[in-house]
C-alpha cells in the first residue's frame, strides 16, 4: 500500500507545478499543533509557505507566503546536499520521549523522501539538515529555538 502522506505531498507538488517540494514540520509532544514550512521550487523561482501553530490536517497550501531569493535557495540546496546522509534513517533516540519531533520531506517528480528526528546531536547529518533550514529561513530559525 502506498503511503498516504507521500501521496498527499506529491499531489500538492503537482498542483503547485513544483519541480521540487520541501516540507519541515515541528510538533511538540502532547500538542495537536505544529509549525510547518513548505518550500516550493518552480521554474519561476521559490517561495516559502509558513503555517505556525497549524494542525497536521491543515492543507499544505495554507499559511503566509514569502518569495525566496535565488541565492538563498542555492545556499539552502548546497547545505541540504551536504547533509544527504540524513535521509538514510530516522534519528529518534530511544531515551527521548518528550522532545520536539521534526519531520523533513522532499518530493520531486521521481521521488519522495522523509526523515524524522528528535534533538539530533551536533555534527550529525540530521543536525546539518536542520541547520540548512535554520541558516536559510529566519522563520524556521525562530520556530526551532
N, C-alpha and C positions, 0 to 999 in steps of 0.2 A: 504494500500500500504506500502511496506517495505521501510525503509529509505535508499536512495541510498548511503549515506555516510557510514552507518553501513555495507552495502553490500560490499562496496569498501574496508573498513578496514578489514572485515572478509576474503575477498578474498586474500588480501595481507598477512594476518596472515597465511592462508593455504598455499600460495605459499612459504612462508619462513619456513614452517613446525614448526611454533612457537606454544608453549604451551599457551603463552600469549603475547599480543602486547599492548604497551602503546604509546600514541601519545600526545604530548603537542604542541599546535600551539599558537603563539602570533602574533596578527595582529593589527597594529596601525590604527587609523581612517584615512580615506582619502588616503589610500595607497592600492596597489594591491599586495604588497609583505608581506611575513610573515616569521618568524623564526619558524622552525618546528623541533621537536626532536622525534624520533621514537625509543623506547626501545623494542628490540626483545628478548624474553626469549625462548630458545630452550633447548633440553636435553643436548646439548654440552656446553651451557653457555649463556651469554647475550652480546648483542652489542647495541651501541647507534648510530643511523644514524642522522647526523646533516645537516640540509638544511637551511642555512642562506639566508635570502632575496629571498626565492623562492615564486612562486605564489601558490595559493590554488589548481591549476590544476597540479602542478608538481607532478609526480608519487611519492608514498610513499617511494620507494626504492632509490630515488636519494639523494645524499649528501655524506659527509665524514662519514666514518665508524670507530668506535672505540670499541675495546673489553672492557667489563666491568668486573672488578674483582668480584668474588663470594661474598666477604664481602661487597662490595659496593652495589651490588644487594640486599643482605639480609637487609642491613640498609635501603635502599630505600623502600623495601616491608614492613618492620616494620613501617616506618613513614607513608606510604600510608594507611596501615591498621588502624593506629591511627586516620586518617582523614576520615574514612569511611562515616561519616555523610555528607560530602561534595557532595556525589553523589545524595543526596535526592532532590536537587533543584538547579537551576542556581542562581548565585549571581551577578545580574546586577542592581545596584541602579537606580531608575527612574531619578534621577537628574544628572547622569553622561552620557554625550553624546560624550566625546572625549577621553576616556581612552583606553588603550591597552586592547583588548579583548583576554582573554586566554581561550582556549578550551582544555580540557583534556579528552582523550578517553581511554578506556580499553576494549580489546576484548579477549575472550577465546573461546574454542570450544562451550561452553554453554551459553555465554552471550556477550552483548555489552552494555557498559555504556558510557555516555557522559555528561559532565557538562561544563557550560560556566560561566565566571566570569570577572568582571572588578573591579580592586582595592579592593580586599576583605580586610576588616578590620582585624588587628592583633587579634589573639586569636580565630578566627573563623575556622571551619573545612576547608573552602576554602583556607584560608591563610596557614593552616597546609599542605594541599595538595600541594600548590605551594612551600612551604618550603621543602617538601620532595624532590622535583625535584632540587631545588637550592642547598640543602645540599649535594646531591649525585653527581651532574653533574656540573662541572665547566663551561661548555659551556652554560648551562641554566642560571647559576648564572650571567654570563657576559651579556647575552641577555636580562635578566629581571631586569636590574639595576633600 
